Amino acid sequence: MGGIVDRKNEHISICLEEDVESGRAPGLGRWRLDYRALPELNLDEVDLTTQLLGRALRAPLLIGAMTGGSEEAGRINRVLAEAAQRCAIGFAMGSGRVAIERPEAMASFQVRDLAPDALIFANLGAIQFNYGLEAEDANHLVREMGADAINLHLNPLQEAIQPGGDTDFSGLLDRLAGVVEKIEAPVLFKEVGSGIGASTARDLAKLSVAGLETAGVGGTSWARVEALRQPEDRAQFAGNALAGLGVPTAESIIACREALGEDRLVVASGGIRTIEHMGTALALGANAVASARPFLEAAQGGVEEVVTLIEHYIHALRVLHFACGARTPLDLRGRLVEAPG
């Protein structure tokens, strides 16, 4: 297999070996959590249990969407899925378009045998519905992967830099309105590192969506990733020049929560690298946080290394809640002080 499969392998190696950060902060440093020197709480009382889309998670934590479609991608997905199962957190697949175009690639996404209880998200590029895909293609992915929900990702900047990218986004919102109604699983829309701003969040909130994932500016820049794959000088220049273009994660969390109200999900992602980032994202209004690159790096060492990372995250997040006097993630909501300067 070549083409799209080779691209998947290139994405993995570039993200592991190159500097592909956006060069901008996720905006979460604008606030500090309201630390309580007198929390009036027993650490043992802290309960991070989170209900998302019918699944109970030990903590509001997801392994973010990364990869699929090649033998190496399949290995990584199986490592991550087993870790997600053992630690009772969620797991999001990378784009499943390759499995639609090449059915033999579906095996790299089939991890339900290792993760029978985990919350699993399928994933498909929203732009593909302007290029011939139908709702049934999304339903096929959900069924074959045994997924609980599907992410439809929005990535105009990445597509514009990517060699042979799909860039006709005209009329896509109207098309998506019809597609979403026919998808037989909860649908979330997400970006891939450039964020969802207020106007886009309001547009998407009009659709029958279960939620939005920010994937804001502050972490991996897929414009920079694609620039490293581009043989053309001007495309390389554009990808690097626009690596930080978009909506910082903090701003996107606020915009998505305002657009969706309290009844639908906001998943915070985009440069969330620290426990304080996670806590601040929850305090700003996210239901859960997702991170990708730290788990991709840990997956190179196998399941135990990923499990160790997750367990460290969960423990530190419990301590953070305790130190802020919050028994649950919902109690943490709004416990922020604007940072000076």
Rosetta blueprint (number, residue, H / E / L):
1 M L
2 G L
3 G L
4 I H
5 V H
6 D H
7 R H
8 K H
9 N H
10 E H
11 H H
12 I H
13 S H
14 I H
15 C H
16 L H
17 E H
18 E L
19 D L
20 V L
21 E E
22 S L
23 G L
24 R L
25 A L
26 P L
27 G L
28 L H
29 G H
30 R H
31 W E
32 R E
33 L E
34 D L
35 Y L
36 R L
37 A L
38 L L
39 P L
40 E L
41 L L
42 N L
43 L H
44 D H
45 E H
46 V L
47 D L
48 L L
49 T L
50 T E
51 Q E
52 L E
53 L L
54 G L
55 R E
56 A E
57 L E
58 R L
59 A L
60 P L
61 L E
62 L E
63 I E
64 G L
65 A L
66 M L
67 T L
68 G L
69 G L
70 S L
71 E H
72 E H
73 A H
74 G H
75 R H
76 I H
77 N H
78 R H
79 V H
80 L H
81 A H
82 E H
83 A H
84 A H
85 Q H
86 R H
87 C H
88 A L
89 I L
90 G E
91 F E
92 A E
93 M L
94 G L
95 S L
96 G L
97 R H
98 V H
99 A H
100 I H
101 E H
102 R L
103 P H
104 E H
105 A H
106 M H
107 A H
108 S H
109 F H
110 Q L
111 V L
112 R L
113 D L
114 L L
115 A L
116 P L
117 D L
118 A L
119 L L
120 I E
121 F E
122 A E
123 N E
124 L E
125 G E
126 A H
127 I H
128 Q H
129 F H
130 N H
131 Y L
132 G L
133 L L
134 E L
135 A H
136 E H
137 D H
138 A H
139 N H
140 H H
141 L H
142 V H
143 R H
144 E H
145 M H
146 G L
147 A L
148 D L
149 A E
150 I E
151 N E
152 L E
153 H E
154 L L
155 N L
156 P H
157 L H
158 Q H
159 E H
160 A H
161 I H
162 Q L
163 P L
164 G L
165 G L
166 D L
167 T L
168 D L
169 F L
170 S L
171 G L
172 L H
173 L H
174 D H
175 R H
176 L H
177 A H
178 G H
179 V H
180 V H
181 E H
182 K H
183 I L
184 E L
185 A L
186 P L
187 V E
188 L E
189 F E
190 K E
191 E L
192 V L
193 G L
194 S L
195 G L
196 I L
197 G L
198 A H
199 S H
200 T H
201 A H
202 R H
203 D H
204 L H
205 A H
206 K L
207 L L
208 S L
209 V L
210 A L
211 G E
212 L E
213 E E
214 T L
215 A L
216 G L
217 V E
218 G L
219 G L
220 T E
221 S L
222 W H
223 A H
224 R H
225 V H
226 E H
227 A H
228 L H
229 R H
230 Q L
231 P L
232 E L
233 D H
234 R H
235 A H
236 Q H
237 F H
238 A H
239 G H
240 N H
241 A H
242 L L
243 A L
244 G L
245 L L
246 G L
247 V L
248 P E
249 T H
250 A H
251 E H
252 S H
253 I H
254 I H
255 A H
256 C H
257 R H
258 E H
259 A H
260 L H
261 G L
262 E L
263 D L
264 R L
265 L E
266 V E
267 V E
268 A E
269 S L
270 G L
271 G L
272 I L
273 R L
274 T L
275 I H
276 E H
277 H H
278 M H
279 G H
280 T H
281 A H
282 L H
283 A H
284 L H
285 G L
286 A L
287 N L
288 A E
289 V E
290 A E
291 S E
292 A L
293 R H
294 P H
295 F H
296 L H
297 E H
298 A H
299 A H
300 Q L
301 G L
302 G L
303 V H
304 E H
305 E H
306 V H
307 V H
308 T H
309 L H
310 I H
311 E H
312 H H
313 Y H
314 I H
315 H H
316 A H
317 L H
318 R H
319 V H
320 L H
321 H H
322 F H
323 A H
324 C L
325 G L
326 A L
327 R L
328 T L
329 P H
330 L H
331 D H
332 L H
333 R L
334 G L
335 R L
336 L E
337 V E
338 E E
339 A L
340 P L
341 G L
